[in-house]
């Protein structure tokens, strides 16, 4: 039951749902996520940790960057089911559409100056 509750809690926050919808489109670093959502880096990191602990996302260090992406759901059947359904949920939501349309214009090199 603990794994189900962890996934449901992680998916119950609007900011975390937005993060998941963005990560459906592409891998992103924390600076890109915080810019897209207009939140503080510490807030973005805290949300990402919650999503990672629930098995919904994974991170991988690549050079200077830590990239986040959706997990394959292999760690938890609850995470796999949630991610599978989320692919179809909210695709017509105006707020999600606006957010997704901003993604191509967010560039980590410009944000971080590297």
N, CA, C and O of each residue as an XYZ file, in Angstrom:
456
protein
N       0.814     -1.190      0.000
C       0.000      0.000      0.000
C       0.866      1.265      0.000
O       0.465      2.280     -0.570
N       2.045      1.220      0.630
C       2.899      2.395      0.714
C       3.297      2.922     -0.662
O       3.338      4.133     -0.882
N       3.592      2.003     -1.592
C       3.995      2.427     -2.945
C       2.855      3.141     -3.658
O       3.087      4.144     -4.333
N       1.641      2.649     -3.525
C       0.487      3.299     -4.143
C       0.300      4.707     -3.586
O       0.100      5.657     -4.343
N       0.364      4.835     -2.276
C       0.182      6.135     -1.631
C       1.268      7.115     -2.094
O       0.979      8.286     -2.344
N       2.507      6.643     -2.209
C       3.618      7.494     -2.641
C       3.371      8.034     -4.055
O       3.595      9.214     -4.323
N       2.914      7.170     -4.942
C       2.629      7.579     -6.323
C       1.452      8.560     -6.360
O       1.503      9.572     -7.059
N       0.413      8.257     -5.616
C      -0.774      9.120     -5.611
C      -0.455     10.495     -5.016
O      -0.928     11.513     -5.522
N       0.333     10.529     -3.961
C       0.723     11.816     -3.368
C       1.584     12.617     -4.350
O       1.404     13.826     -4.500
N       2.509     11.942     -5.007
C       3.376     12.630     -5.969
C       2.554     13.204     -7.122
O       2.862     14.279     -7.635
N       1.522     12.491     -7.520
C       0.694     12.930     -8.638
C      -0.434     13.859     -8.250
O      -1.233     14.254     -9.100
N      -0.511     14.214     -6.982
C      -1.634     15.044     -6.530
C      -1.328     16.538     -6.521
O      -2.200     17.338     -6.185
N      -0.120     16.924     -6.879
C       0.267     18.332     -6.869
C       0.288     18.878     -8.301
O       0.898     18.264     -9.176
N      -0.363     20.015     -8.557
C      -0.398     20.569     -9.915
C       0.977     20.841    -10.520
O       1.179     20.616    -11.713
N       1.909     21.314     -9.727
C       3.253     21.589    -10.247
C       3.935     20.294    -10.670
O       4.596     20.252    -11.707
N       3.781     19.252     -9.886
C       4.405     17.969    -10.244
C       3.747     17.362    -11.487
O       4.428     16.748    -12.308
N       2.449     17.526    -11.626
C       1.773     17.037    -12.839
C       2.306     17.782    -14.058
O       2.549     17.170    -15.098
N       2.488     19.082    -13.942
C       3.054     19.860    -15.046
C       4.456     19.371    -15.388
O       4.813     19.267    -16.561
N       5.247     19.073    -14.368
C       6.598     18.551    -14.609
C       6.536     17.247    -15.397
O       7.297     17.047    -16.343
N       5.638     16.376    -15.007
C       5.501     15.099    -15.702
C       5.064     15.304    -17.146
O       5.565     14.632    -18.048
N       4.137     16.225    -17.372
C       3.680     16.487    -18.741
C       4.825     17.052    -19.591
O       4.925     16.723    -20.773
N       5.683     17.890    -19.016
C       6.833     18.411    -19.759
C       7.817     17.291    -20.069
O       8.353     17.207    -21.174
N       8.048     16.431    -19.078
C       9.017     15.355    -19.260
C       8.503     14.281    -20.219
O       9.283     13.451    -20.687
N       7.221     14.285    -20.513
C       6.710     13.407    -21.572
C       7.264     13.846    -22.923
O       7.413     13.035    -23.837
N       7.567     15.137    -23.038
C       8.015     15.697    -24.311
C       9.523     15.624    -24.502
O      10.007     15.392    -25.610
N      10.280     15.829    -23.387
C      11.739     15.811    -23.530
C      12.412     15.713    -22.164
O      11.809     16.008    -21.132
N      13.679     15.292    -22.182
C      14.497     15.321    -20.968
C      14.777     16.768    -20.649
O      14.943     17.595    -21.546
N      14.830     17.072    -19.365
C      15.071     18.453    -18.972
C      15.934     18.498    -17.726
O      15.909     17.584    -16.902
N      16.710     19.589    -17.596
C      17.464     19.824    -16.372
C      16.622     20.701    -15.456
O      15.609     21.258    -15.879
N      17.040     20.821    -14.212
C      16.265     21.577    -13.236
C      16.139     23.043    -13.637
O      15.099     23.650    -13.382
N      17.157     23.628    -14.252
C      17.064     25.039    -14.634
C      16.015     25.247    -15.727
O      15.335     26.273    -15.742
N      15.878     24.289    -16.638
C      14.845     24.387    -17.671
C      13.454     24.249    -17.055
O      12.527     24.971    -17.420
N      13.326     23.319    -16.125
C      12.036     23.090    -15.464
C      11.623     24.314    -14.658
O      10.477     24.758    -14.739
N      12.548     24.857    -13.884
C      12.216     26.018    -13.062
C      11.861     27.217    -13.935
O      10.981     27.999    -13.574
N      12.526     27.375    -15.073
C      12.218     28.474    -15.984
C      10.834     28.292    -16.600
O      10.050     29.239    -16.656
N      10.534     27.093    -17.056
C       9.237     26.829    -17.676
C       8.087     27.074    -16.704
O       7.044     27.605    -17.085
N       8.287     26.684    -15.455
C       7.220     26.799    -14.455
C       7.271     28.096    -13.654
O       6.368     28.395    -12.872
N       8.337     28.857    -13.863
C       8.531     30.117    -13.139
C       8.471     29.904    -11.623
O       7.710     30.553    -10.906
N       9.305     28.970    -11.172
C       9.411     28.666     -9.746
C      10.883     28.708     -9.353
O      11.763     28.700    -10.214
N      11.143     28.753     -8.067
C      12.519     28.765     -7.559
C      13.188     27.416     -7.801
O      12.528     26.379     -7.871
N      14.508     27.454     -7.925
C      15.265     26.216     -8.145
C      15.059     25.243     -6.991
O      14.920     24.041     -7.217
N      15.038     25.736     -5.779
C      14.854     24.852     -4.621
C      13.473     24.199     -4.636
O      13.330     23.038     -4.252
N      12.471     24.931     -5.072
C      11.121     24.379     -5.179
C      11.074     23.292     -6.250
O      10.498     22.224     -6.038
N      11.685     23.574     -7.405
C      11.728     22.589     -8.485
C      12.446     21.324     -8.018
O      11.979     20.213     -8.269
N      13.572     21.490     -7.344
C      14.342     20.340     -6.867
C      13.544     19.495     -5.869
O      13.595     18.266     -5.909
N      12.823     20.147     -4.993
C      12.013     19.423     -4.012
C      10.922     18.595     -4.711
O      10.696     17.436     -4.361
N      10.260     19.189     -5.682
C       9.235     18.461     -6.438
C       9.847     17.293     -7.221
O       9.282     16.200     -7.267
N      10.997     17.538     -7.827
C      11.655     16.471     -8.587
C      12.042     15.308     -7.684
O      11.926     14.148     -8.081
N      12.494     15.603     -6.490
C      12.842     14.551     -5.526
C      11.614     13.713     -5.179
O      11.699     12.487     -5.110
N      10.480     14.366     -4.961
C       9.239     13.648     -4.656
C       8.851     12.727     -5.808
O       8.466     11.579     -5.586
N       8.951     13.228     -7.035
C       8.612     12.414     -8.208
C       9.578     11.244     -8.375
O       9.172     10.140     -8.736
N      10.845     11.493     -8.111
C      11.848     10.425     -8.241
C      11.639      9.364     -7.160
O      11.732      8.169     -7.439
N      11.359      9.789     -5.943
C      11.114      8.836     -4.848
C       9.900      7.952     -5.119
O       9.842      6.809     -4.665
N       8.932      8.487     -5.862
C       7.725      7.723     -6.193
C       7.939      6.821     -7.405
O       7.047      6.056     -7.772
N       9.109      6.903     -8.025
C       9.395      6.053     -9.182
C       8.799      6.573    -10.478
O       8.695      5.826    -11.451
N       8.404      7.846    -10.509
C       7.789      8.417    -11.706
C       8.799      9.024    -12.665
O       8.554      9.092    -13.869
N       9.939      9.469    -12.132
C      10.992     10.020    -12.985
C      12.325      9.435    -12.566
O      12.449      8.823    -11.505
N      13.321      9.633    -13.419
C      14.684      9.237    -13.073
C      15.617     10.361    -13.512
O      15.266     11.198    -14.343
N      16.792     10.356    -12.941
C      17.772     11.386    -13.270
C      19.063     10.717    -13.711
O      19.387      9.601    -13.304
N      19.789     11.437    -14.558
C      21.074     10.939    -15.036
C      22.007     12.121    -15.228
O      21.658     13.095    -15.894
N      23.188     12.033    -14.645
C      24.182     13.097    -14.790
C      24.874     12.921    -16.133
O      25.365     11.842    -16.465
N      24.900     14.011    -16.897
C      25.563     14.005    -18.200
C      26.418     15.263    -18.292
O      25.919     16.339    -18.623
N      27.693     15.123    -17.999
C      28.578     16.273    -17.990
C      28.194     17.228    -16.876
O      28.145     16.838    -15.709
N      27.922     18.479    -17.229
C      27.547     19.483    -16.241
C      26.081     19.372    -15.812
O      25.680     19.962    -14.808
N      25.302     18.631    -16.556
C      23.857     18.619    -16.369
C      23.364     17.360    -15.661
O      23.923     16.276    -15.830
N      22.325     17.521    -14.881
C      21.554     16.378    -14.382
C      20.236     16.456    -15.130
O      19.453     17.388    -14.946
N      20.003     15.460    -15.980
C      18.798     15.441    -16.792
C      17.743     14.555    -16.155
O      18.040     13.478    -15.637
N      16.513     15.027    -16.203
C      15.371     14.284    -15.668
C      14.522     13.798    -16.828
O      14.347     14.498    -17.826
N      14.001     12.600    -16.684
C      13.111     12.026    -17.693
C      12.104     11.130    -16.981
O      12.279     10.773    -15.816
N      11.050     10.775    -17.705
C      10.070      9.860    -17.120
C      10.723      8.501    -16.921
O      11.564      8.083    -17.718
N      10.338      7.826    -15.873
C      10.854      6.476    -15.660
C      10.093      5.520    -16.567
O       9.071      5.877    -17.153
N      10.601      4.313    -16.672
C       9.903      3.304    -17.460
C       8.827      2.598    -16.632
O       8.100      1.744    -17.139
N       8.737      2.966    -15.351
C       7.710      2.385    -14.490
C       8.041      1.003    -13.977
O       7.201      0.357    -13.350
N       9.253      0.537    -14.234
C       9.601     -0.829    -13.842
C       9.743     -1.004    -12.332
O       9.672     -2.125    -11.828
N       9.939      0.082    -11.621
C      10.109     -0.001    -10.169
C       8.797     -0.245     -9.435
O       8.782     -0.814     -8.343
N       7.704      0.186    -10.039
C       6.415      0.092     -9.361
C       5.294     -0.048    -10.383
O       5.220      0.737    -11.328
N       4.419     -1.041    -10.207
C       3.278     -1.151    -11.127
C       2.344      0.054    -11.005
O       1.649      0.400    -11.960
N       2.326      0.687     -9.843
C       1.483      1.869     -9.648
C       2.026      3.053    -10.448
O       1.268      3.799    -11.067
N       3.352      3.210    -10.424
C       3.984      4.271    -11.209
C       3.769      4.014    -12.697
O       3.459      4.941    -13.445
N       3.926      2.781    -13.128
C       3.737      2.439    -14.538
C       2.317      2.738    -14.990
O       2.110      3.297    -16.068
N       1.350      2.375    -14.184
C      -0.050      2.620    -14.522
C      -0.345      4.117    -14.568
O      -0.998      4.598    -15.494
N       0.134      4.846    -13.575
C      -0.088      6.287    -13.527
C       0.514      6.969    -14.750
O      -0.143      7.788    -15.392
N       1.772      6.632    -15.077
C       2.437      7.247    -16.220
C       1.748      6.880    -17.535
O       1.630      7.710    -18.437
N       1.299      5.638    -17.631
C       0.595      5.205    -18.838
C      -0.687      5.997    -19.062
O      -0.987      6.395    -20.187
N      -1.429      6.220    -18.008
C      -2.669      6.992    -18.119
C      -2.402      8.472    -18.323
O      -3.122      9.131    -19.072
N      -1.381      9.002    -17.670
C      -1.078     10.426    -17.770
C      -0.759     10.840    -19.199
O      -0.959     11.997    -19.567
N      -0.268      9.911    -20.004
C       0.019     10.231    -21.409
C      -1.218     10.773    -22.112
O      -1.108     11.600    -23.017
N      -2.386     10.315    -21.703
C      -3.634     10.691    -22.364
C      -4.392     11.781    -21.613
O      -5.252     12.455    -22.179
N      -4.070     11.944    -20.355
C      -4.774     12.929    -19.536
C      -4.240     14.325    -19.799
O      -3.047     14.509    -20.042
N      -5.116     15.293    -19.749
C      -4.801     16.731    -19.780
C      -4.208     17.226    -21.099
O      -3.688     18.341    -21.156
N      -4.275     16.430    -22.140
C      -3.700     16.850    -23.419
C      -4.442     18.047    -24.008
O      -3.873     18.782    -24.815
N      -5.687     18.255    -23.626
C      -6.480     19.373    -24.135
C      -6.581     20.521    -23.130
O      -7.257     21.516    -23.392
N      -5.919     20.389    -21.990
C      -5.974     21.419    -20.963
C      -5.218     22.663    -21.442
O      -4.050     22.563    -21.818
N      -5.868     23.836    -21.434
C      -5.215     25.058    -21.944
C      -3.904     25.395    -21.231
O      -2.953     25.843    -21.871
N      -3.844     25.191    -19.939
C      -2.620     25.491    -19.189
C      -1.473     24.571    -19.598
O      -0.331     25.013    -19.720
N      -1.775     23.306    -19.808
C      -0.757     22.335    -20.244
C      -0.318     22.651    -21.667
O       0.875     22.603    -21.967
N      -1.248     22.970    -22.539
C      -0.916     23.309    -23.925
C       0.014     24.521    -23.962
O       1.010     24.517    -24.685
N      -0.301     25.540    -23.198
C       0.538     26.753    -23.147
C       1.947     26.415    -22.657
O       2.935     26.890    -23.216
N       2.029     25.601    -21.623
C       3.316     25.195    -21.066
C       4.136     24.415    -22.089
O       5.318     24.697    -22.285
N       3.520     23.450    -22.731
C       4.216     22.617    -23.719
C       4.691     23.458    -24.900
O       5.768     23.215    -25.445
N       3.891     24.443    -25.295
C       4.276     25.308    -26.415
C       5.478     26.185    -26.083
O       6.165     26.649    -26.993
N       5.746     26.423    -24.807
C       6.904     27.222    -24.389
C       8.207     26.425    -24.411
O       9.287     27.011    -24.494
N       8.120     25.111    -24.340
C       9.316     24.279    -24.185
C      10.384     24.479    -25.260
O      11.565     24.536    -24.920
N      10.027     24.589    -26.535
C      11.087     24.760    -27.542
C      11.902     26.040    -27.382
O      12.998     26.144    -27.931
N      11.384     27.006    -26.643
C      12.064     28.286    -26.488
C      12.891     28.373    -25.208
O      13.483     29.411    -24.911
N      12.927     27.292    -24.464
C      13.694     27.258    -23.220
C      15.011     26.553    -23.498
O      15.041     25.378    -23.863
N      16.102     27.296    -23.318
C      17.426     26.783    -23.676
C      18.333     26.823    -22.456
O      18.601     27.890    -21.905
N      18.796     25.669    -22.046
C      19.615     25.574    -20.817
C      20.897     26.379    -20.893
O      21.329     26.940    -19.886
N      21.509     26.448    -22.052
C      22.744     27.216    -22.178
C      22.494     28.702    -21.949
O      23.315     29.380    -21.330
N      21.380     29.210    -22.438
C      21.043     30.619    -22.211
C      20.682     30.872    -20.749
O      21.066     31.894    -20.180
N      19.957     29.957    -20.153
C      19.521     30.114    -18.763
C      20.721     30.130    -17.821
O      20.841     30.998    -16.957
N      21.603     29.155    -18.004
C      22.722     28.973    -17.079
C      23.988     29.686    -17.526
O      24.953     29.765    -16.765
N      23.999     30.202    -18.739
C      25.169     30.920    -19.234
C      26.363     30.036    -19.462
O      27.499     30.476    -19.285
N      26.138     28.806    -19.848
C      27.258     27.873    -20.077
C      27.366     27.521    -21.542
O      28.245     26.750    -21.929
